[in-house]
Amino acid sequence: MNYNYRFEKILVVKEQEKTESELAFKESVQVFEGIATKLYELLRKKEDLIAYQQERLKVGSSIDEINHYSKFIDSMEKTIEDVQQKVAQARAKMNWHEQKLIEKNLEVRKYEKMRENDYERFKEDQLRIEAIQLDELSTLAYYKREIR
């Protein structure tokens, strides 16, 4: 007798949802890494610019040049703040996708465990049925011998 798991279609759907969650999580990780890399580059650029400005102040520079660098650094700080907010949003989205992936993994594992338990019961039932049939065959064989 062939074994058919009664929740097989549900398990297939749950596995597809898990796969979709994995893809969404991977995509959110890539987005997060891209934005975080951009933030890192901006911070490095700001550090380099401040170091360059300090160097120029030691050597001596014009007021216009100092004013220009100061406005540029202010502008860069605003950009950094915006990117920091984007990093926080991307991190939150990534964590949300990770949580959903964990939930989907648990759901799939539950259905797989149910299938394993159901299959074990099926095998036990098959063995019991086989034992009953063997008993019946041996009883029939015994009665046939008795009748002769």
N, CA, C and O atoms as a MOPAC input file, in Angstrom:
PM7 MOZYME 1SCF
protein

 N      0.83800 1    -1.17700 1     0.00000 1
 C      0.00000 1     0.00000 1     0.00000 1
 C      0.88500 1     1.24300 1     0.00000 1
 O      1.88500 1     1.29700 1     0.71600 1
 N      0.52500 1     2.22300 1    -0.78800 1
 C      1.31300 1     3.44300 1    -0.87900 1
 C      0.94900 1     4.41600 1     0.22500 1
 O     -0.20500 1     4.51300 1     0.64200 1
 N      1.96000 1     5.13100 1     0.68600 1
 C      1.75400 1     6.11800 1     1.75300 1
 C      1.45500 1     7.47200 1     1.12400 1
 O      2.17500 1     7.91900 1     0.23100 1
 N      0.40200 1     8.11700 1     1.58500 1
 C      0.06200 1     9.48200 1     1.15900 1
 C     -0.11800 1    10.32800 1     2.40300 1
 O     -0.95400 1    10.03800 1     3.25900 1
 N      0.69000 1    11.39300 1     2.48700 1
 C      0.58800 1    12.31400 1     3.62400 1
 C     -0.57900 1    13.25000 1     3.36700 1
 O     -0.64500 1    13.89500 1     2.32000 1
 N     -1.48600 1    13.32500 1     4.30400 1
 C     -2.71500 1    14.09400 1     4.08300 1
 C     -2.48700 1    15.59700 1     4.01100 1
 O     -3.30300 1    16.31300 1     3.43200 1
 N     -1.39300 1    16.08800 1     4.58700 1
 C     -1.10400 1    17.52400 1     4.55500 1
 C      0.02100 1    17.86400 1     3.57500 1
 O      0.68200 1    18.89200 1     3.72300 1
 N      0.23800 1    17.01600 1     2.59000 1
 C      1.34900 1    17.20900 1     1.65100 1
 C      1.23900 1    18.55400 1     0.91100 1
 O      2.23500 1    19.25600 1     0.73900 1
 N      0.03600 1    18.89800 1     0.48200 1
 C     -0.14300 1    20.15800 1    -0.25900 1
 C      0.13600 1    21.36300 1     0.63900 1
 O      0.71700 1    22.35700 1     0.20300 1
 N     -0.28300 1    21.25700 1     1.88400 1
 C     -0.00900 1    22.35100 1     2.83100 1
 C      1.48800 1    22.47800 1     3.04800 1
 O      2.01900 1    23.58800 1     3.09700 1
 N      2.17100 1    21.34700 1     3.18000 1
 C      3.61900 1    21.35500 1     3.36900 1
 C      4.31700 1    21.99700 1     2.17400 1
 O      5.26300 1    22.76700 1     2.34000 1
 N      3.84900 1    21.67800 1     0.97500 1
 C      4.44300 1    22.26800 1    -0.23700 1
 C      4.26900 1    23.78500 1    -0.21600 1
 O      5.20000 1    24.52600 1    -0.53000 1
 N      3.07400 1    24.24200 1     0.15500 1
 C      2.80400 1    25.68600 1     0.21700 1
 C      3.70000 1    26.34200 1     1.27300 1
 O      4.26000 1    27.41200 1     1.03300 1
 N      3.83400 1    25.71000 1     2.42600 1
 C      4.67400 1    26.26200 1     3.49800 1
 C      6.14200 1    26.32200 1     3.07200 1
 O      6.85400 1    27.26700 1     3.41000 1
 N      6.58500 1    25.31400 1     2.33400 1
 C      7.96300 1    25.32800 1     1.83700 1
 C      8.16300 1    26.45100 1     0.82200 1
 O      9.21700 1    27.08800 1     0.79900 1
 N      7.16000 1    26.69400 1    -0.01300 1
 C      7.24800 1    27.80300 1    -0.96000 1
 C      7.29300 1    29.14000 1    -0.22100 1
 O      8.06200 1    30.02900 1    -0.58700 1
 N      6.47200 1    29.28100 1     0.81300 1
 C      6.49000 1    30.50900 1     1.61300 1
 C      7.84600 1    30.69400 1     2.27600 1
 O      8.35800 1    31.81100 1     2.36100 1
 N      8.42400 1    29.59200 1     2.74600 1
 C      9.75700 1    29.65300 1     3.36900 1
 C     10.79100 1    30.11800 1     2.34600 1
 O     11.64300 1    30.95100 1     2.65500 1
 N     10.71600 1    29.58300 1     1.14100 1
 C     11.65500 1    29.97600 1     0.07900 1
 C     11.50400 1    31.45800 1    -0.24800 1
 O     12.49500 1    32.16800 1    -0.42300 1
 N     10.25900 1    31.91900 1    -0.33000 1
 C     10.01600 1    33.34100 1    -0.59300 1
 C     10.56800 1    34.19900 1     0.53700 1
 O     11.13500 1    35.26400 1     0.29400 1
 N     10.40300 1    33.73600 1     1.76900 1
 C     10.93200 1    34.47100 1     2.92000 1
 C     12.45500 1    34.52300 1     2.87900 1
 O     13.05500 1    35.54800 1     3.20300 1
 N     13.07600 1    33.41900 1     2.48100 1
 C     14.54000 1    33.39500 1     2.36400 1
 C     15.01400 1    34.41900 1     1.33800 1
 O     15.97500 1    35.15200 1     1.57000 1
 N     14.32300 1    34.45500 1     0.20100 1
 C     14.70300 1    35.41600 1    -0.84200 1
 C     14.52200 1    36.85000 1    -0.36800 1
 O     15.38100 1    37.70000 1    -0.60300 1
 N     13.40500 1    37.12000 1     0.30100 1
 C     13.14500 1    38.47300 1     0.80900 1
 C     14.19200 1    38.85600 1     1.85100 1
 O     14.65200 1    39.99700 1     1.88000 1
 N     14.56700 1    37.90600 1     2.70500 1
 C     15.58600 1    38.18500 1     3.71200 1
 C     16.93200 1    38.47600 1     3.06000 1
 O     17.61400 1    39.43100 1     3.43300 1
 N     17.31400 1    37.65300 1     2.08600 1
 C     18.58900 1    37.88500 1     1.40000 1
 C     18.60400 1    39.24900 1     0.71000 1
 O     19.60900 1    39.95900 1     0.73900 1
 N     17.49200 1    39.59900 1     0.09900 1
 C     17.40100 1    40.90200 1    -0.56600 1
 C     17.52000 1    42.03200 1     0.45100 1
 O     18.20900 1    43.02000 1     0.19900 1
 N     16.85700 1    41.89600 1     1.59600 1
 C     16.93000 1    42.94300 1     2.61600 1
 C     18.34200 1    43.05100 1     3.19400 1
 O     18.78400 1    44.14300 1     3.55300 1
 N     19.04800 1    41.92900 1     3.28300 1
 C     20.44200 1    41.96500 1     3.75500 1
 C     21.30400 1    42.72000 1     2.75000 1
 O     22.14900 1    43.52800 1     3.13500 1
 N     21.09100 1    42.45800 1     1.46600 1
 C     21.87100 1    43.15400 1     0.43900 1
 C     21.59700 1    44.66000 1     0.45900 1
 O     22.51800 1    45.46700 1     0.32800 1
 N     20.32500 1    45.02800 1     0.62200 1
 C     19.97800 1    46.45500 1     0.70000 1
 C     20.65000 1    47.08200 1     1.91100 1
 O     21.23400 1    48.16200 1     1.81600 1
 N     20.56600 1    46.40000 1     3.05600 1
 C     21.18700 1    46.90800 1     4.27400 1
 C     22.68900 1    47.08400 1     4.08900 1
 O     23.24800 1    48.11600 1     4.45800 1
 N     23.33900 1    46.07400 1     3.51500 1
 C     24.78600 1    46.15300 1     3.31300 1
 C     25.14700 1    47.30700 1     2.38600 1
 O     26.14100 1    47.99800 1     2.60900 1
 N     24.34400 1    47.51800 1     1.35000 1
 C     24.60600 1    48.62300 1     0.41900 1
 C     24.50700 1    49.97300 1     1.10500 1
 O     25.37000 1    50.83100 1     0.91900 1
 N     23.47400 1    50.16300 1     1.88900 1
 C     23.28700 1    51.44500 1     2.57900 1
 C     24.34800 1    51.62900 1     3.66100 1
 O     24.87800 1    52.72600 1     3.83600 1
 N     24.65700 1    50.54900 1     4.38600 1
 C     25.68700 1    50.63000 1     5.42600 1
 C     27.05800 1    50.94900 1     4.82300 1
 O     27.84500 1    51.68800 1     5.41400 1
 N     27.33100 1    50.39600 1     3.66400 1
 C     28.59700 1    50.68900 1     2.98400 1
 C     28.64800 1    52.16200 1     2.57400 1
 O     29.68200 1    52.81800 1     2.69700 1
 N     27.53000 1    52.66000 1     2.09000 1
 C     27.45700 1    54.07500 1     1.70800 1
 C     27.70100 1    54.96400 1     2.92800 1
 O     28.41800 1    55.96100 1     2.84200 1
 N     27.09900 1    54.59800 1     4.06600 1
 C     27.30500 1    55.36900 1     5.29900 1
 C     28.77600 1    55.33200 1     5.70900 1
 O     29.34700 1    56.35700 1     6.08000 1
 N     29.38000 1    54.15900 1     5.64200 1
 C     30.79400 1    54.03100 1     6.00200 1
 C     31.66400 1    54.92100 1     5.11800 1
 O     32.56500 1    55.60600 1     5.60300 1
 N     31.38500 1    54.90300 1     3.82300 1
 C     32.16900 1    55.72800 1     2.89600 1
 C     31.98600 1    57.21400 1     3.18600 1
 O     32.94700 1    57.98100 1     3.12300 1
 N     30.76500 1    57.62100 1     3.50300 1
 C     30.51900 1    59.03300 1     3.84300 1
 C     31.26500 1    59.43000 1     5.11400 1
 O     31.85500 1    60.50800 1     5.17500 1
 N     31.24200 1    58.57600 1     6.11400 1
 C     31.95100 1    58.87700 1     7.35900 1
 C     33.45600 1    58.95600 1     7.14000 1
 O     34.13300 1    59.82200 1     7.69400 1
 N     33.96700 1    58.04200 1     6.32500 1
 C     35.39500 1    58.09300 1     6.00500 1
 C     35.74800 1    59.36900 1     5.24600 1
 O     36.77000 1    60.00400 1     5.50600 1
 N     34.88700 1    59.72400 1     4.31100 1
 C     35.10700 1    60.93200 1     3.52000 1
 C     35.08700 1    62.16600 1     4.42500 1
 O     35.89000 1    63.08200 1     4.25300 1
 N     34.16600 1    62.18100 1     5.38500 1
 C     34.08100 1    63.31600 1     6.32000 1
 C     35.34300 1    63.39800 1     7.16400 1
 O     35.88800 1    64.48300 1     7.36600 1
 N     35.82000 1    62.23400 1     7.66800 1
 C     37.05800 1    62.21600 1     8.44800 1
 C     38.23200 1    62.75100 1     7.63700 1
 O     39.02700 1    63.55600 1     8.12300 1
 N     38.32500 1    62.29000 1     6.39900 1
 C     39.41600 1    62.74400 1     5.52800 1
 C     39.31900 1    64.25000 1     5.28700 1
 O     40.32800 1    64.95500 1     5.29200 1
 N     38.11700 1    64.72400 1     5.08100 1
 C     37.91800 1    66.15000 1     4.83100 1
 C     38.27800 1    66.97900 1     6.05900 1
 O     38.90100 1    68.03300 1     5.93200 1
 N     37.89600 1    66.51800 1     7.23500 1
 C     38.23700 1    67.23900 1     8.46700 1
 C     39.74300 1    67.23900 1     8.67000 1
 O     40.32000 1    68.25000 1     9.06900 1
 N     40.38000 1    66.10800 1     8.39700 1
 C     41.84400 1    66.03300 1     8.52200 1
 C     42.50700 1    66.98000 1     7.52600 1
 O     43.47900 1    67.65900 1     7.85800 1
 N     41.98000 1    67.02300 1     6.31200 1
 C     42.53100 1    67.92100 1     5.29400 1
 C     42.33500 1    69.37200 1     5.72500 1
 O     43.23000 1    70.20000 1     5.56000 1
 N     41.15400 1    69.67700 1     6.28000 1
 C     40.87900 1    71.04600 1     6.71400 1
 C     41.82800 1    71.43600 1     7.85800 1
 O     42.32200 1    72.56200 1     7.88800 1
 N     42.07900 1    70.53300 1     8.78000 1
 C     43.00800 1    70.80600 1     9.88000 1
 C     44.42100 1    71.06700 1     9.34500 1
 O     45.14100 1    71.94800 1     9.81400 1
 N     44.77200 1    70.27700 1     8.36300 1
 C     46.09400 1    70.45600 1     7.73400 1
 C     46.19200 1    71.82800 1     7.06900 1
 O     47.20100 1    72.52300 1     7.17700 1
 N     45.11500 1    72.19100 1     6.38200 1
 C     45.09800 1    73.49900 1     5.70000 1
 C     45.12900 1    74.65300 1     6.70900 1
 O     45.72600 1    75.69700 1     6.44600 1
 N     44.47700 1    74.45700 1     7.87200 1
 C     44.50400 1    75.49800 1     8.89900 1
 C     45.90800 1    75.67700 1     9.45800 1
 O     46.30600 1    76.79800 1     9.77500 1
 N     46.65700 1    74.60000 1     9.58300 1
 C     48.03100 1    74.68200 1    10.08400 1
 C     48.90500 1    75.45900 1     9.10100 1
 O     49.73700 1    76.27700 1     9.49300 1
 N     48.69100 1    75.17900 1     7.80900 1
 C     49.49500 1    75.82200 1     6.77600 1
 C     49.02600 1    77.26800 1     6.58900 1
 O     49.81700 1    78.17300 1     6.32200 1
 N     47.73700 1    77.44500 1     6.73700 1
 C     47.15800 1    78.76600 1     6.54600 1
 C     46.30100 1    78.76200 1     5.29600 1
 O     46.76200 1    78.42300 1     4.20600 1
 N     45.06000 1    79.14000 1     5.47200 1
 C     44.16200 1    79.19000 1     4.33600 1
 C     43.25900 1    80.40300 1     4.47400 1
 O     43.14800 1    81.00500 1     5.54200 1
 N     42.62200 1    80.74000 1     3.37200 1
 C     41.77800 1    81.94200 1     3.35100 1
 C     40.45700 1    81.67300 1     4.08000 1
 O     40.06300 1    80.52700 1     4.29600 1
 N     39.80100 1    82.75300 1     4.44300 1
 C     38.51200 1    82.65400 1     5.12900 1
 C     37.47700 1    82.01500 1     4.20500 1
 O     36.64100 1    81.22800 1     4.64900 1
 N     37.53800 1    82.35400 1     2.93800 1
 C     36.60100 1    81.74900 1     1.97200 1
 C     36.77900 1    80.22700 1     1.91200 1
 O     35.81100 1    79.46900 1     1.85000 1
 N     38.02900 1    79.81600 1     1.93100 1
 C     38.30000 1    78.37400 1     1.87800 1
 C     37.79400 1    77.68500 1     3.15100 1
 O     37.19900 1    76.61000 1     3.07800 1
 N     38.02700 1    78.29400 1     4.30200 1
 C     37.54400 1    77.74700 1     5.56700 1
 C     36.02000 1    77.68800 1     5.55900 1
 O     35.43000 1    76.68500 1     5.96300 1
 N     35.39900 1    78.74500 1     5.10800 1
 C     33.93100 1    78.82200 1     5.03600 1
 C     33.38700 1    77.75200 1     4.08200 1
 O     32.38300 1    77.10200 1     4.37200 1
 N     34.05700 1    77.58300 1     2.95400 1
 C     33.64100 1    76.59400 1     1.97500 1
 C     33.67600 1    75.18100 1     2.57300 1
 O     32.71300 1    74.42400 1     2.45100 1
 N     34.80100 1    74.83300 1     3.22400 1
 C     34.93700 1    73.50600 1     3.83000 1
 C     33.92200 1    73.30400 1     4.95900 1
 O     33.37800 1    72.21200 1     5.12500 1
 N     33.68100 1    74.33000 1     5.70800 1
 C     32.72900 1    74.24500 1     6.80800 1
 C     31.31200 1    73.98100 1     6.28600 1
 O     30.58800 1    73.15900 1     6.84600 1
 N     30.91500 1    74.68100 1     5.20900 1
 C     29.59400 1    74.44400 1     4.61300 1
 C     29.51200 1    73.03500 1     4.01000 1
 O     28.48600 1    72.35900 1     4.09200 1
 N     30.60700 1    72.62800 1     3.41600 1
 C     30.63700 1    71.29500 1     2.81500 1
 C     30.50600 1    70.20700 1     3.88600 1
 O     29.80700 1    69.21300 1     3.69100 1
 N     31.18200 1    70.40800 1     5.01000 1
 C     31.09600 1    69.44100 1     6.11900 1
 C     29.68400 1    69.43600 1     6.69800 1
 O     29.15200 1    68.36900 1     7.00700 1
 N     29.07300 1    70.60000 1     6.85000 1
 C     27.68300 1    70.66400 1     7.33900 1
 C     26.74200 1    69.91000 1     6.39000 1
 O     25.87400 1    69.15300 1     6.82300 1
 N     26.93600 1    70.13500 1     5.10800 1
 C     26.11800 1    69.44800 1     4.11300 1
 C     26.33500 1    67.94000 1     4.20000 1
 O     25.38800 1    67.15800 1     4.11000 1
 N     27.57400 1    67.55000 1     4.37500 1
 C     27.89600 1    66.12700 1     4.47600 1
 C     27.28100 1    65.52100 1     5.73800 1
 O     26.82600 1    64.37800 1     5.70900 1
 N     27.25900 1    66.26500 1     6.84200 1
 C     26.65900 1    65.77500 1     8.08200 1
 C     25.16300 1    65.54700 1     7.91500 1
 O     24.61700 1    64.58200 1     8.45000 1
 N     24.49400 1    66.43400 1     7.17300 1
 C     23.06400 1    66.23700 1     6.91100 1
 C     22.84800 1    64.98300 1     6.06600 1
 O     21.92000 1    64.21200 1     6.30900 1
 N     23.70200 1    64.79100 1     5.09000 1
 C     23.61700 1    63.58700 1     4.25600 1
 C     23.85500 1    62.34500 1     5.11100 1
 O     23.16800 1    61.33500 1     4.95400 1
 N     24.82300 1    62.42400 1     6.01000 1
 C     25.12900 1    61.29100 1     6.89700 1
 C     23.92800 1    60.98200 1     7.78700 1
 O     23.60000 1    59.81400 1     7.99800 1
 N     23.27200 1    62.01000 1     8.30800 1
 C     22.08300 1    61.79100 1     9.13900 1
 C     20.99000 1    61.08500 1     8.34300 1
 O     20.34800 1    60.16300 1     8.84500 1
 N     20.78100 1    61.52000 1     7.10000 1
 C     19.77500 1    60.87400 1     6.25200 1
 C     20.12100 1    59.40800 1     6.01300 1
 O     19.26300 1    58.53000 1     6.09900 1
 N     21.37700 1    59.16200 1     5.71400 1
 C     21.80200 1    57.78700 1     5.44200 1
 C     21.72700 1    56.94900 1     6.71800 1
 O     21.41200 1    55.76100 1     6.64900 1
 N     22.01100 1    57.54200 1     7.87900 1
 C     21.88400 1    56.80700 1     9.14200 1
 C     20.43100 1    56.38700 1     9.37100 1
 O     20.17400 1    55.28400 1     9.85300 1
 N     19.49200 1    57.25200 1     9.02900 1
 C     18.07300 1    56.89600 1     9.15400 1
 C     17.72900 1    55.75700 1     8.19300 1
 O     16.99600 1    54.83100 1     8.54000 1
 N     18.27300 1    55.84700 1     6.98200 1
 C     18.02700 1    54.77200 1     6.01800 1
 C     18.62800 1    53.45700 1     6.49600 1
 O     18.03400 1    52.39800 1     6.29500 1
 N     19.79400 1    53.51000 1     7.12500 1
 C     20.42500 1    52.30500 1     7.66800 1
 C     19.54300 1    51.71300 1     8.76400 1
 O     19.34800 1    50.49900 1     8.82100 1
 N     19.01500 1    52.56800 1     9.63000 1
 C     18.14600 1    52.08800 1    10.70400 1
 C     16.88400 1    51.44300 1    10.12900 1
 O     16.43800 1    50.40400 1    10.61400 1
 N     16.31600 1    52.05800 1     9.10100 1
 C     15.12200 1    51.48900 1     8.47000 1
 C     15.45100 1    50.15200 1     7.79800 1
 O     14.69600 1    49.18700 1     7.91400 1
 N     16.56900 1    50.11100 1     7.10500 1
 C     16.97000 1    48.87300 1     6.42100 1
 C     17.25400 1    47.77300 1     7.43800 1
 O     16.92400 1    46.61000 1     7.20300 1
 N     17.86400 1    48.13400 1     8.56700 1
 C     18.13300 1    47.14300 1     9.61900 1
 C     16.81700 1    46.61200 1    10.19200 1
 O     16.67200 1    45.40900 1    10.41400 1
 N     15.86900 1    47.50500 1    10.42800 1
 C     14.56900 1    47.08600 1    10.95900 1
 C     13.85800 1    46.16100 1     9.96900 1
 O     13.28000 1    45.14700 1    10.36000 1
 N     13.90800 1    46.52000 1     8.69100 1
 C     13.27900 1    45.68500 1     7.66700 1
 C     13.96900 1    44.33200 1     7.57900 1
 O     13.30600 1    43.30300 1     7.44000 1
 N     15.28300 1    44.32700 1     7.65800 1
 C     16.04400 1    43.08300 1     7.61000 1
 C     15.69100 1    42.20300 1     8.81600 1
 O     15.50200 1    40.99600 1     8.66200 1
 N     15.60200 1    42.79000 1     9.99900 1
 C     15.24400 1    42.03200 1    11.20000 1
 C     13.82700 1    41.47500 1    11.09500 1
 O     13.56000 1    40.35400 1    11.52900 1
 N     12.91900 1    42.26300 1    10.51700 1
 C     11.54000 1    41.80200 1    10.33600 1
 C     11.51100 1    40.59500 1     9.40000 1
 O     10.83300 1    39.60500 1     9.67700 1
 N     12.24600 1    40.68000 1     8.29500 1
 C     12.30400 1    39.56200 1     7.35000 1
 C     12.95800 1    38.33400 1     7.99600 1
 O     12.55800 1    37.19900 1     7.73800 1
 N     13.95400 1    38.57400 1     8.82500 1
 C     14.60300 1    37.46000 1     9.51500 1
 C     13.60700 1    36.76800 1    10.45400 1
 O     13.56400 1    35.54000 1    10.52600 1
 N     12.81600 1    37.56200 1    11.16700 1
 C     11.81700 1    36.99200 1    12.07800 1
 C     10.78100 1    36.17400 1    11.30000 1
 O     10.39000 1    35.08900 1    11.73000 1
 N     10.34500 1    36.69800 1    10.16200 1
 C      9.38300 1    35.96600 1     9.33100 1
 C      9.99000 1    34.66600 1     8.81900 1
 O      9.31300 1    33.63900 1     8.76200 1
 N     11.25500 1    34.71100 1     8.44900 1
 C     11.93900 1    33.50000 1     7.98000 1
 C     12.00600 1    32.45100 1     9.09100 1
 O     11.79100 1    31.26500 1     8.84200 1
 N     12.29900 1    32.88300 1    10.29500 1
 C     12.34300 1    31.95400 1    11.43300 1
 C     10.96900 1    31.32200 1    11.64200 1
 O     10.86400 1    30.11700 1    11.87100 1
 N      9.91400 1    32.13800 1    11.56400 1
 C      8.55100 1    31.61200 1    11.72300 1
 C      8.22500 1    30.58700 1    10.63300 1
 O      7.64700 1    29.53800 1    10.91500 1
 N      8.59600 1    30.89400 1     9.39800 1
 C      8.31900 1    29.96500 1     8.29200 1
 C      9.09700 1    28.66500 1     8.46800 1
 O      8.57500 1    27.58500 1     8.18900 1
 N     10.34600 1    28.76400 1     8.93100 1
 C     11.13900 1    27.56000 1     9.19000 1
 C     10.46700 1    26.67700 1    10.23900 1
 O     10.40900 1    25.45600 1    10.09600 1
 N      9.96300 1    27.31100 1    11.28600 1
 C      9.28600 1    26.55100 1    12.33400 1
 C      8.03100 1    25.86900 1    11.80400 1
 O      7.77100 1    24.70900 1    12.12300 1
 N      7.25300 1    26.58600 1    10.99500 1
 C      6.04500 1    25.99500 1    10.42300 1
 C      6.37800 1    24.77600 1     9.56300 1
 O      5.72500 1    23.73700 1     9.66300 1
 N      7.39600 1    24.91200 1     8.72100 1
 C      7.79000 1    23.80000 1     7.84700 1
 C      8.26200 1    22.62200 1     8.68600 1
 O      7.91600 1    21.47600 1     8.40000 1
 N      9.05700 1    22.89900 1     9.72700 1
 C      9.53900 1    21.81300 1    10.58600 1
 C      8.38500 1    21.10100 1    11.28500 1
 O      8.41600 1    19.88200 1    11.45100 1
 N      7.37000 1    21.85500 1    11.69400 1
 C      6.21000 1    21.23600 1    12.35100 1
 C      5.51600 1    20.26700 1    11.40400 1
 O      5.19500 1    19.14100 1    11.78300 1
 N      5.28300 1    20.71100 1    10.16800 1
 C      4.62000 1    19.83100 1     9.20600 1
 C      5.48700 1    18.63300 1     8.83400 1
 O      4.97000 1    17.53500 1     8.62800 1
 N      6.79600 1    18.83300 1     8.74700 1
 C      7.68000 1    17.70900 1     8.46000 1
 C      7.67300 1    16.70500 1     9.60900 1
 O      7.68100 1    15.49600 1     9.37700 1
 N      7.65900 1    17.19500 1    10.84000 1
 C      7.60700 1    16.31000 1    12.00000 1
 C      6.28000 1    15.55400 1    12.03200 1
 O      6.23500 1    14.36700 1    12.35500 1
 N      5.19000 1    16.26700 1    11.69000 1
 C      3.88900 1    15.60000 1    11.62200 1
 C      3.90600 1    14.50400 1    10.56300 1
 O      3.33400 1    13.43300 1    10.76600 1
 N      4.56000 1    14.76900 1     9.43100 1
 C      4.65500 1    13.76600 1     8.37400 1
 C      5.45400 1    12.55600 1     8.85000 1
 O      5.07300 1    11.41400 1     8.59600 1
 N      6.56400 1    12.81400 1     9.54400 1
 C      7.37100 1    11.70500 1    10.05700 1
 C      6.55700 1    10.85000 1    11.02100 1
 O      6.57000 1     9.62300 1    10.93200 1
 N      5.84900 1    11.50100 1    11.94100 1
 C      5.02700 1    10.75500 1    12.91200 1
 C      3.91800 1     9.98300 1    12.20800 1
 O      3.63700 1     8.83500 1    12.55200 1
 N      3.29200 1    10.61700 1    11.22400 1
 C      2.22200 1     9.97500 1    10.47600 1
 C      2.76100 1     8.76600 1     9.70600 1
 O      2.10100 1     7.72900 1     9.63900 1
 N      3.94500 1     8.89600 1     9.13200 1
 C      4.55100 1     7.79400 1     8.38700 1
 C      4.88200 1     6.63400 1     9.33000 1
 O      4.70000 1     5.46700 1     8.98000 1
 N      5.36600 1     6.96400 1    10.52000 1
 C      5.66600 1     5.90700 1    11.49700 1
 C      4.38500 1     5.15500 1    11.87500 1
 O      4.38600 1     3.92800 1    11.96700 1
 N      3.29700 1     5.89500 1    12.09200 1
 C      2.01500 1     5.24200 1    12.39200 1
 C      1.56300 1     4.38400 1    11.21300 1
 O      1.03600 1     3.28700 1    11.40400 1
 N      1.77000 1     4.88600 1     9.99300 1
 C      1.41200 1     4.13400 1     8.79500 1
 C      2.18100 1     2.81700 1     8.74500 1
 O      1.60000 1     1.76300 1     8.48400 1
 N      3.50000 1     2.88000 1     8.99900 1
 C      4.31400 1     1.66500 1     8.97700 1
 C      3.85800 1     0.68500 1    10.05800 1
 O      3.78300 1    -0.52100 1     9.82000 1
 N      3.55800 1     1.20700 1    11.23300 1
 C      3.07800 1     0.33300 1    12.31300 1
 C      1.76000 1    -0.32500 1    11.91900 1
 O      1.56400 1    -1.51900 1    12.14800 1
 N      0.85800 1     0.45200 1    11.32800 1
 C     -0.42100 1    -0.10500 1    10.87300 1
 C     -0.19600 1    -1.18000 1     9.81300 1
 O     -0.84700 1    -2.22500 1     9.83500 1
 N      0.72000 1    -0.92600 1     8.89200 1
 C      1.01100 1    -1.90300 1     7.84500 1
 C      1.55600 1    -3.19400 1     8.44800 1
 O      1.17900 1    -4.28700 1     8.02700 1
 N      2.44100 1    -3.06700 1     9.42800 1
 C      2.99200 1    -4.24900 1    10.08300 1
 C      1.89900 1    -5.00400 1    10.84300 1
 O      1.86900 1    -6.23400 1    10.83000 1
 N      1.01300 1    -4.27400 1    11.49700 1
 C     -0.08500 1    -4.91000 1    12.22600 1
 C     -1.01700 1    -5.63200 1    11.26200 1
 O     -1.42900 1    -6.76200 1    11.52200 1
 N     -1.35400 1    -4.97600 1    10.14300 1
 C     -2.22700 1    -5.59800 1     9.13300 1
 C     -1.56100 1    -6.84900 1     8.56300 1
 O     -2.20900 1    -7.87800 1     8.36600 1
 N     -0.25900 1    -6.74400 1     8.30400 1
 C      0.48000 1    -7.89100 1     7.77800 1
 C      0.48100 1    -9.04200 1     8.77600 1
 O      0.33700 1   -10.20400 1     8.39500 1
 N      0.64400 1    -8.71300 1    10.05100 1
 C      0.62900 1    -9.75400 1    11.09000 1
 C     -0.74800 1   -10.41100 1    11.15900 1
 O     -0.84700 1   -11.63000 1    11.30100 1
 N     -1.80100 1    -9.61800 1    11.06000 1
 C     -3.16300 1   -10.16100 1    11.07200 1
 C     -3.36900 1   -11.08500 1     9.87700 1
 O     -3.93300 1   -12.17000 1    10.01600 1
 N     -2.91300 1   -10.65600 1     8.70600 1
 C     -3.06300 1   -11.47600 1     7.49600 1
 C     -2.27500 1   -12.78100 1     7.62000 1
 O     -2.74800 1   -13.84100 1     7.21000 1
 N     -1.07600 1   -12.69500 1     8.18500 1
 C     -0.28200 1   -13.91600 1     8.38100 1
 C     -0.96300 1   -14.85200 1     9.36700 1
 O     -0.95300 1   -16.06900 1     9.18300 1
 N     -1.55200 1   -14.28800 1    10.40800 1
 C     -2.30000 1   -15.11400 1    11.36100 1
 C     -3.47100 1   -15.80800 1    10.67400 1
 O     -3.71600 1   -16.99700 1    10.88200 1
 N     -4.18400 1   -15.05100 1     9.85700 1
 C     -5.32300 1   -15.62900 1     9.13500 1
 C     -4.86500 1   -16.73900 1     8.19100 1
 O     -5.50200 1   -17.78900 1     8.10100 1
 N     -3.74700 1   -16.49700 1     7.48100 1
 C     -3.22100 1   -17.51900 1     6.56600 1
 C     -2.80000 1   -18.77200 1     7.32100 1
 O     -3.07800 1   -19.89000 1     6.88800 1
 N     -2.13700 1   -18.58200 1     8.43800 1
 C     -1.69600 1   -19.75500 1     9.19200 1
 C     -2.89600 1   -20.49200 1     9.78900 1
 O     -2.88200 1   -21.72000 1     9.87000 1
 N     -3.92300 1   -19.76700 1    10.20500 1
 C     -5.14000 1   -20.40300 1    10.71900 1
 C     -5.82300 1   -21.19100 1     9.61300 1
 O     -6.26700 1   -22.31700 1     9.83500 1
 N     -5.91000 1   -20.60300 1     8.41300 1
 C     -6.50700 1   -21.30500 1     7.27600 1
 C     -5.71200 1   -22.55900 1     6.92800 1
 O     -6.28500 1   -23.61300 1     6.65100 1
 N     -4.40000 1   -22.43400 1     6.94500 1
 C     -3.55100 1   -23.58800 1     6.63700 1
 C     -3.73900 1   -24.68300 1     7.68900 1
 O     -3.77900 1   -25.86600 1     7.35100 1
 N     -3.85200 1   -24.30700 1     8.92200 1
 C     -4.06400 1   -25.27300 1     9.98900 1
 C     -5.40100 1   -25.97700 1     9.81000 1
 O     -5.46800 1   -27.20000 1     9.93300 1
 N     -6.47500 1   -25.23100 1     9.52000 1
 C     -7.79400 1   -25.84000 1     9.31800 1
 C     -7.81300 1   -26.74400 1     8.10300 1
 O     -8.49200 1   -27.77100 1     8.10700 1
 N     -7.08300 1   -26.38100 1     7.06500 1
 C     -7.02000 1   -27.24100 1     5.87800 1
 C     -6.37300 1   -28.56500 1     6.22100 1
 O     -6.80200 1   -29.61100 1     5.73300 1
 N     -5.33300 1   -28.53400 1     7.06300 1
 C     -4.66400 1   -29.75900 1     7.47700 1
 C     -5.57800 1   -30.62200 1     8.36000 1
 O     -5.56900 1   -31.85000 1     8.28700 1
 N     -6.34900 1   -29.94600 1     9.17800 1
 C     -7.26000 1   -30.63500 1    10.07400 1
 C     -8.36100 1   -31.33000 1     9.29900 1
 O     -8.76900 1   -32.43900 1     9.64200 1
 N     -8.84000 1   -30.67200 1     8.25100 1
 C     -9.94900 1   -31.21600 1     7.46900 1
 C     -9.48600 1   -32.45500 1     6.71800 1
 O    -10.29400 1   -33.36700 1     6.54100 1
 N     -8.28200 1   -32.54600 1     6.28000 1
 C     -7.78800 1   -33.67800 1     5.49100 1
 C     -7.66200 1   -34.86800 1     6.31500 1
 O     -7.25900 1   -35.92100 1     5.82100 1

